[in-house]
Amino acid sequence: MINSILVISSNFTGHGHKSIAESLCEKFSNNPNVEVHIVDGFSLGGTTLLNVAKAYGPITRKSESLWELIWDISSVKPYLINEIIELKIKDRFLELLRNTKPDVILSLHPNFNGSIVNILKKYHIKIPFVTLIADLVTISPLWADSRVDYIISPTTEAKDKCIEFGVPEEKIKVLGFPVRSRFYDHTYEAGDNKRLSSDSTLKCMIMSGGEGVGNMKKIAEILLNNFDCTVKIVAGRNKVLKNKLEKSLGTKYGNRVEIYGFTKNVQDLMECSDIAFTRGSPNVIMEAIACNVPLVITGALPGQEEENPNFVEKHNLGVICRDTGKIKDVISELTENNLQKLNKIRRFQRTYANPDAAGNIVNFVLNLANNADRLEARSEELLFLK
């Protein structure tokens, strides 16, 4: 019997939701009896919602204060967001159900949790609905709709927030943060053989999520002027930033610095790095941990990322340096005594990392899909929609 899994994701609000979907599809593909349908939830709302999604990059790059306002509004009145999106997506979503006949719906974006639950309730459709939280600590109330069947949480911290929002604990499953398998390749086979030493040039990597925000130029200059190091910078989709960095740094530092745009082989860049400088993007953090690269967190978007730096420091996965002027002191401390602190961070990362997270999530979803009672109800309700 073929199981149909409908995944609601997002292609334009950063790259994180898409990365999570890819990590799950790797595991779903191991089962020949599964059909996975990945849909950009914003596309269900037509041009209007797609334009909202596409505004994410410019807003987070150029106006953190506006992003903070948007976050605050959605946190105070989540029901309003749910109702607006429900109206925009209802017809296309019902058509999607008729076409895909899903055994389970899995949502990877908070904007489509309460809105889809509203539609399912109004039409008395009992397809199992699961949300997978794509943030680490600070979560929007939109993630914590107690009407869903289950919420998959990446961390105990996010689980605790769900409980604060009124979700029954038995509905929350802490299964880890899914990361694409290529980020784990070769890393944990090496064990501690990759132990860093002060005898060689320090290989630094600077990135800031798919949208390329943050003071990358200043960080790179401090590193290159004060340490025996090389620097790789990933500017993401921010083409303007990439061009500026190439002109300003390339001429001055030559082959000590390399500038990249959006790249699909970021795992290779991480793999050959000794340390990564990044803002508090959950995907970047967890991918760096998978590659066993110590982190220096230089900032975070208001709202969903604001507690991620403390999360990293709490679990000894990296350090925080919000003040660019203190970069030199932070790196000096990390590299003293033959890089003792950097190597300590690497050991904690290997303990914390969970390469089985994506597989465990997929197994959980497939177990729901194989529930005979649910399948019978699904068939009847989808016939009703025709």
WOUR-V334125 format. One line per field, one symbol per residue. burial: 1 if it has 16 or more other ideal C-beta (glycine too) atoms within 10 Angstrom, else 0. Layout:
burial = ???
//
This chain:
burial = 00111111111111111111111111110000011101111111100011011001101110010010011001100100110011011100110110011111111111111111111100001111111111111111111110011111111011101100101000110011111111110010000001010000011111111111110110111111001011111111110011001100100010011111010001101110111111111111111111111111111111111111111100111111100100100110011000101110110011001100111111011101100001001100110000
//
